[in-house]
């Protein structure tokens, strides 16, 4: 039933500012403000419960959308920016134009016709922050090790690989081959930074195990060979319990592991994967797929890889298995079942290794 005198509003949110366009009885009203606490309070002051609001997904947008729903109780539609072609293919793209387009979209289309994004729960937001921290510190550690390796190369020691510098014991042995004081001093500085970073990673690993232990779906995900705590946590952070998806293929599309499709007349061509979607899951899915196909409990996915690899090449085959792995992860958490090929004793040993103790709800 159409709400009388309903206004349609588009909000384009940046890091510090937001542009708002209000369509009221055909008239467009412009408003803008900051995304800080005062700016958000000012925004709430101009909104009504009967408003229908469109806003692009993103961390600042999630915060604003939740606040609007909680305090004003407006109808807020959070949209997937990757699927808003009317905005991203536009020749005229400004924050003001984008806000107006969002307002036009929620005025014209129903939720079923729009790329709606479900707002993350409090637990999912915490897990997303934890995943982001893990990515940062592991990336920082890799950069520091690369820098350390370059010091050895500059000192004339070229027979070392980056792998030789990944443990504290190996780094201590490698340092014995240095004689110039300048290089030794630089290595000591880098090693101190690496130790500090590894301590942070260790602390985050404990938080990761704690977060997984609190979610009963973790046990189903970790029962799959190749799926470790990092992938399991990323999956729970961005896919949740899977209820927002109606089928497994939607999840692999969300992650960006489906091929691009080019249709011209009766010709259909499949290209490389789209790489549009949740990079936090996709970045570790391929590593997990490699572990799965090498496991003795790989089951049907392992058989599928062995069939595809000789025909299409290992690279294409493993990406296909990555997609199937993500779909399998959705299947086990929605059915609340363990991976059927993994023996129980191996599953329990894996939980013990990762210090996962599932706390019953």
ZATORLO-723800 format. One record per residue (C-alpha): residue number from 1; residue in three letters; x, y, z. Coordinates in Angstrom, 1 decimal. Each point is the difference from the previous one (the first is absolute). Layout:
# ZATORLO-723800
NUM;ALA;X;Y;Z
...
***
This chain:
# ZATORLO-723800
1;UNK;0.0;0.0;0.0
2;UNK;1.4;3.4;-1.1
3;UNK;0.7;2.4;2.9
4;UNK;-1.7;3.3;-0.4
5;UNK;2.4;3.0;-0.6
6;UNK;3.0;-2.4;0.1
7;UNK;3.3;1.7;-0.9
8;UNK;2.8;-1.8;-1.8
9;UNK;3.5;0.7;1.1
10;UNK;3.5;-0.8;-1.3
11;UNK;3.1;0.2;2.2
12;UNK;3.5;-0.1;-1.5
13;UNK;2.4;-0.6;3.0
14;UNK;3.7;0.9;-0.1
15;UNK;2.6;-0.3;2.7
16;UNK;-0.7;3.5;1.4
17;UNK;-3.0;1.4;-1.9
18;UNK;-3.3;-1.1;-1.4
19;UNK;-2.3;1.3;-2.7
20;UNK;-3.7;-0.4;0.4
21;UNK;-2.8;0.4;-2.6
22;UNK;-3.6;0.0;1.0
23;UNK;-2.8;-0.5;-2.5
24;UNK;-3.2;1.5;1.5
25;UNK;-3.1;0.1;-2.3
26;UNK;2.2;0.3;-3.0
27;UNK;2.2;2.7;1.4
28;UNK;3.7;-0.7;0.7
29;UNK;1.4;1.4;3.3
30;UNK;3.8;0.2;0.5
31;UNK;1.7;-0.6;3.3
32;UNK;3.6;-0.8;1.0
33;UNK;1.9;-0.5;3.2
34;UNK;2.9;-1.7;1.8
35;UNK;0.0;-3.6;1.0
36;UNK;1.1;0.8;3.6
37;UNK;-2.3;-0.3;2.9
38;UNK;-1.4;3.6;-0.4
39;UNK;-0.5;-0.6;-3.7
40;UNK;-1.9;-3.2;0.6
41;UNK;-2.2;1.6;2.6
42;UNK;-0.8;2.8;-2.5
43;UNK;-0.9;-2.6;-2.6
44;UNK;-2.4;-1.8;2.4
45;UNK;-1.7;3.3;0.7
46;UNK;-1.1;0.4;-3.6
47;UNK;-1.2;-3.6;-0.5
48;UNK;-3.5;-1.4;0.6
49;UNK;-1.2;-3.5;0.8
50;UNK;-1.9;-0.1;-3.3
51;UNK;3.1;0.6;-2.1
52;UNK;1.5;-2.6;-2.3
53;UNK;3.7;0.4;-0.1
54;UNK;2.6;-1.5;-2.3
55;UNK;3.7;-0.1;1.1
56;UNK;3.0;-1.8;-1.5
57;UNK;1.6;-2.8;2.1
58;UNK;3.2;0.8;1.9
59;UNK;1.2;0.4;3.6
60;UNK;-1.0;3.6;0.5
61;UNK;-3.3;-0.7;-1.8
62;UNK;-0.7;-3.0;2.2
63;UNK;0.4;2.1;3.1
64;UNK;-2.3;2.7;-1.4
65;UNK;-2.6;-2.5;-1.2
66;UNK;-0.2;-1.7;3.4
67;UNK;-0.3;3.3;1.8
68;UNK;-2.9;1.1;-2.3
69;UNK;-1.8;-3.3;0.4
70;UNK;0.5;0.1;3.8
71;UNK;-0.9;3.6;0.7
72;UNK;-2.3;1.1;-2.9
73;UNK;-1.3;-3.4;-1.1
74;UNK;0.0;1.0;-3.7
75;UNK;0.0;-2.6;-2.8
76;UNK;3.7;-0.2;-0.8
77;UNK;1.2;-1.9;-3.1
78;UNK;3.8;-0.8;0.0
79;UNK;1.2;-0.7;-3.5
80;UNK;3.0;-1.9;-1.4
81;UNK;2.2;2.6;-1.7
82;UNK;1.6;-2.6;-2.3
83;UNK;-3.4;-0.7;-1.6
84;UNK;-1.2;3.6;-0.4
85;UNK;0.9;0.3;-3.6
86;UNK;-2.1;3.1;-0.5
87;UNK;2.5;1.8;2.3
88;UNK;3.3;-1.6;-1.0
89;UNK;-0.5;0.1;-3.7
90;UNK;-1.3;3.6;0.0
91;UNK;2.1;2.6;-1.9
92;UNK;-1.0;2.6;2.6
93;UNK;1.1;-1.3;3.4
94;UNK;0.0;2.3;3.1
95;UNK;-1.2;-0.5;3.5
96;UNK;-2.9;2.3;-0.6
97;UNK;-1.0;-1.9;-3.2
98;UNK;0.4;-3.4;1.8
99;UNK;-2.2;1.1;2.9
100;UNK;-2.8;1.0;-2.5
101;UNK;0.3;-3.3;-1.9
102;UNK;-0.3;-1.9;3.2
103;UNK;-3.2;2.0;0.9
104;UNK;-1.4;-0.7;-3.5
105;UNK;0.7;-3.7;0.3
106;UNK;-1.8;-0.5;3.3
107;UNK;-2.8;2.2;-1.4
108;UNK;-0.4;-2.2;-3.1
109;UNK;0.9;-3.6;1.1
110;UNK;-1.0;-2.4;2.7
111;UNK;2.5;-1.9;2.2
112;UNK;-0.4;-3.1;-2.2
113;UNK;1.3;2.0;-3.0
114;UNK;3.0;1.5;1.8
115;UNK;3.4;-1.4;1.0
116;UNK;-0.9;0.1;3.8
117;UNK;2.7;-0.7;2.6
118;UNK;-0.9;-1.3;3.4
119;UNK;1.4;2.0;2.8
120;UNK;2.7;-1.9;2.0
121;UNK;-0.7;-1.1;3.5
122;UNK;2.1;1.3;2.9
123;UNK;1.9;-3.4;0.1
124;UNK;0.7;0.3;-3.8
125;UNK;1.3;3.5;0.4
126;UNK;2.4;-1.1;2.7
127;UNK;1.1;-2.9;-2.1
128;UNK;0.5;2.3;-3.0
129;UNK;2.2;2.3;2.0
130;UNK;2.0;-3.0;1.2
131;UNK;0.5;-1.3;-3.6
132;UNK;1.1;3.5;-1.1
133;UNK;2.6;0.1;2.8
134;UNK;1.3;-3.5;-0.9
135;UNK;0.4;1.0;-3.6
136;UNK;1.8;3.2;0.9
137;UNK;2.5;-1.5;2.5
138;UNK;0.8;-3.1;-2.2
139;UNK;0.5;2.4;-3.0
140;UNK;2.3;2.1;2.2
141;UNK;2.0;-3.0;1.0
142;UNK;0.5;-1.0;-3.6
143;UNK;1.1;3.5;-0.9
144;UNK;2.5;0.0;2.9
145;UNK;1.4;-3.4;-1.0
146;UNK;0.4;1.2;-3.6
147;UNK;1.8;3.1;1.2
148;UNK;2.3;-2.2;2.2
149;UNK;0.8;-2.2;-3.0
150;UNK;0.9;3.1;-2.0
151;UNK;2.6;0.9;2.7
152;UNK;1.7;-3.3;-0.4
153;UNK;0.1;0.4;-3.8
154;UNK;1.5;3.4;0.4
155;UNK;2.6;-1.4;2.3
156;UNK;1.0;-2.5;-2.7
157;UNK;-1.7;-3.1;1.5
158;UNK;-2.2;-1.0;-2.9
159;UNK;-0.5;-3.8;0.6
160;UNK;-2.7;0.6;2.7
161;UNK;-3.6;-0.2;-0.9
162;UNK;-2.9;1.8;1.8
163;UNK;-1.1;-3.3;1.4
164;UNK;3.3;-0.2;1.9
165;UNK;-0.9;3.1;1.9
166;UNK;-3.5;-1.0;1.2
167;UNK;0.9;-1.5;3.4
168;UNK;2.0;1.6;2.9
169;UNK;2.5;-2.9;0.1
170;UNK;0.8;0.3;-3.7
171;UNK;0.3;3.8;0.2
172;UNK;2.5;-0.4;2.8
173;UNK;2.1;-2.4;-2.0
174;UNK;-0.1;2.2;-3.1
175;UNK;1.2;3.0;2.0
176;UNK;3.2;-1.8;0.9
177;UNK;1.2;0.4;-3.6
178;UNK;-0.1;3.9;0.3
179;UNK;3.1;1.9;0.8
180;UNK;-0.6;3.6;-0.9
181;UNK;-1.4;2.0;3.0
182;UNK;-2.4;2.0;-2.2
183;UNK;-1.7;-3.1;-1.3
184;UNK;-0.1;-1.6;3.4
185;UNK;-1.6;3.1;1.5
186;UNK;-2.7;0.1;-2.8
187;UNK;-0.7;-3.8;0.5
188;UNK;-0.4;0.5;3.7
189;UNK;-2.5;2.8;-0.5
190;UNK;-2.1;-2.0;-2.5
191;UNK;0.1;-3.1;2.2
192;UNK;-1.4;1.9;3.0
193;UNK;-2.9;1.2;-2.2
194;UNK;-0.6;-3.5;-1.2
195;UNK;-0.1;-1.3;3.6
196;UNK;-2.5;2.7;1.0
197;UNK;-2.1;-0.8;-3.0
198;UNK;0.1;-3.8;0.6
199;UNK;-1.1;0.7;3.7
200;UNK;-3.0;1.9;-1.3
201;UNK;-0.8;-2.8;-2.4
202;UNK;0.2;-2.5;2.9
203;UNK;-2.4;2.1;2.0
204;UNK;-2.4;0.2;-2.9
205;UNK;0.2;-3.8;-0.5
206;UNK;-1.2;-0.4;3.6
207;UNK;-2.9;2.4;-0.7
208;UNK;-0.8;-1.9;-3.2
209;UNK;-0.2;-3.3;1.9
210;UNK;-2.2;1.6;2.6
211;UNK;-2.4;1.5;-2.7
212;UNK;-0.2;-3.4;-1.8
213;UNK;-0.7;-1.8;3.3
214;UNK;-3.0;2.2;0.6
215;UNK;-1.7;-0.8;-3.3
216;UNK;-1.3;-3.5;-0.5
217;UNK;0.3;0.2;-3.7
218;UNK;3.8;0.0;0.3
219;UNK;0.0;-3.7;0.6
220;UNK;-1.8;-0.8;-3.2
221;UNK;2.3;2.3;-2.1
222;UNK;3.2;-1.3;1.7
223;UNK;-1.0;-3.6;-0.7
224;UNK;0.8;0.6;-3.7
225;UNK;3.7;-0.8;-0.9
226;UNK;1.9;3.1;-0.9
227;UNK;-2.4;2.4;1.8
228;UNK;2.0;1.6;2.9
229;UNK;-0.9;2.6;2.6
230;UNK;0.8;2.9;-2.3
231;UNK;-2.4;-1.1;-2.8
232;UNK;-2.6;-1.1;2.5
233;UNK;0.0;3.3;1.8
234;UNK;-0.1;2.0;-3.2
235;UNK;-2.9;-2.1;-1.2
236;UNK;-2.0;0.5;3.2
237;UNK;0.8;3.7;0.0
238;UNK;-1.3;0.7;-3.5
239;UNK;-2.4;-2.9;-0.8
240;UNK;-1.3;-0.5;3.6
241;UNK;-2.2;-3.0;0.5
242;UNK;-0.8;-0.1;-3.8
243;UNK;-3.6;0.9;0.5
244;UNK;0.3;3.1;-2.2
245;UNK;0.7;-2.2;-3.0
246;UNK;-2.6;-2.3;-1.5
247;UNK;2.5;-2.3;-1.8
248;UNK;3.7;-0.9;-0.1
249;UNK;0.7;1.7;-3.4
250;UNK;-1.0;3.4;1.5
251;UNK;2.8;-0.3;2.5
252;UNK;2.7;-0.8;-2.6
253;UNK;-1.3;2.9;-2.0
254;UNK;0.2;2.3;3.1
255;UNK;3.6;-1.1;0.6
256;UNK;0.9;0.7;-3.7
257;UNK;0.9;-3.6;-1.0
258;UNK;-2.3;-0.3;-2.9
259;UNK;1.1;0.5;-3.7
260;UNK;-0.8;3.1;-2.0
261;UNK;-2.6;-0.8;-2.7
262;UNK;0.0;1.7;-3.4
263;UNK;-3.2;-0.7;-2.0
264;UNK;-0.2;1.1;-3.6
265;UNK;-2.9;-1.4;-2.0
266;UNK;0.1;-3.8;0.4
267;UNK;3.6;0.0;1.1
268;UNK;0.8;-0.3;3.7
269;UNK;3.6;0.5;1.2
270;UNK;1.3;-0.5;3.5
271;UNK;3.0;2.0;1.1
272;UNK;2.1;0.3;3.2
273;UNK;-1.6;0.4;3.4
274;UNK;-1.6;3.3;0.7
275;UNK;2.1;0.8;3.0
276;UNK;-2.9;2.3;1.1
277;UNK;-1.2;-0.7;3.5
278;UNK;1.3;-1.0;3.3
279;UNK;3.8;0.1;-0.3
280;UNK;0.5;-1.0;3.7
281;UNK;-1.4;-3.5;-0.8
282;UNK;1.3;-0.3;-3.5
283;UNK;3.6;0.7;1.0
284;UNK;0.2;-3.2;2.1
285;UNK;-2.4;-2.2;-1.8
286;UNK;2.5;-1.1;-2.7
287;UNK;2.6;-0.9;2.7
288;UNK;-2.7;-2.1;1.8
289;UNK;-0.9;-1.7;-3.3
290;UNK;3.6;-1.0;-0.5
291;UNK;0.1;-1.6;3.5
292;UNK;-3.3;-1.8;-0.7
293;UNK;1.0;-1.6;-3.2
294;UNK;3.2;-1.3;1.6
295;UNK;-1.8;-1.4;3.0
296;UNK;-0.9;-3.7;0.2
297;UNK;-3.5;1.1;1.0
298;UNK;-0.6;2.3;-3.0
299;UNK;-2.9;-2.1;-1.3
300;UNK;-2.0;1.1;-3.0
301;UNK;1.8;3.3;-0.3
302;UNK;3.4;-1.7;-0.2
303;UNK;-1.4;-2.3;-2.7
304;UNK;-1.3;3.0;-1.9
305;UNK;3.4;1.7;0.1
306;UNK;1.8;-3.2;-1.2
307;UNK;-2.5;0.0;-3.0
308;UNK;0.3;3.7;-0.8
309;UNK;3.8;0.5;0.4
310;UNK;1.2;-2.1;-3.0
311;UNK;-2.6;1.6;-2.2
312;UNK;-0.1;3.7;1.0
313;UNK;3.3;0.4;2.0
314;UNK;0.6;0.1;3.7
315;UNK;-0.6;3.8;0.3
316;UNK;-3.5;-0.1;-1.5
317;UNK;-0.8;-3.3;1.8
318;UNK;0.9;1.4;3.4
319;UNK;-2.1;3.1;-0.5
320;UNK;-3.0;-2.2;-0.9
321;UNK;0.6;-2.0;3.2
322;UNK;0.2;3.2;2.0
323;UNK;-3.4;0.9;-1.2
324;UNK;-1.4;-3.4;0.9
325;UNK;1.7;0.2;3.4
326;UNK;-1.7;3.3;0.8
327;UNK;-3.4;-1.6;-1.1
328;UNK;0.8;-3.0;2.2
329;UNK;0.6;2.2;3.0
330;UNK;-3.4;1.6;-0.5
331;UNK;-1.6;-3.4;-0.3
332;UNK;1.5;-1.4;3.3
333;UNK;-1.0;3.0;2.1
334;UNK;-3.5;0.3;-1.4
335;UNK;-0.6;-3.8;0.5
336;UNK;1.9;0.0;3.4
337;UNK;2.0;-3.0;-1.1
338;UNK;3.6;-1.0;0.1
339;UNK;2.0;-0.7;-3.2
340;UNK;-1.0;-3.6;-0.7
341;UNK;3.5;-1.2;-1.2
342;UNK;2.0;1.2;3.1
343;UNK;0.1;-2.7;2.7
344;UNK;-1.0;1.2;3.5
345;UNK;3.3;-0.6;1.6
346;UNK;1.8;2.1;-2.6
347;UNK;-2.6;2.7;0.4
348;UNK;0.5;0.1;3.8
349;UNK;3.8;0.0;-0.4
350;UNK;-0.3;3.1;-2.3
351;UNK;-2.2;1.8;2.6
352;UNK;2.7;-0.8;2.6
353;UNK;2.8;1.2;-2.2
354;UNK;-1.7;3.4;-0.5
355;UNK;-1.2;0.3;3.6
356;UNK;-3.6;0.1;-1.0
357;UNK;-2.5;-1.0;2.7
358;UNK;-3.5;0.5;-1.2
359;UNK;-2.2;1.7;2.7
360;UNK;-3.6;-1.3;-0.3
361;UNK;-2.5;2.7;-0.5
***
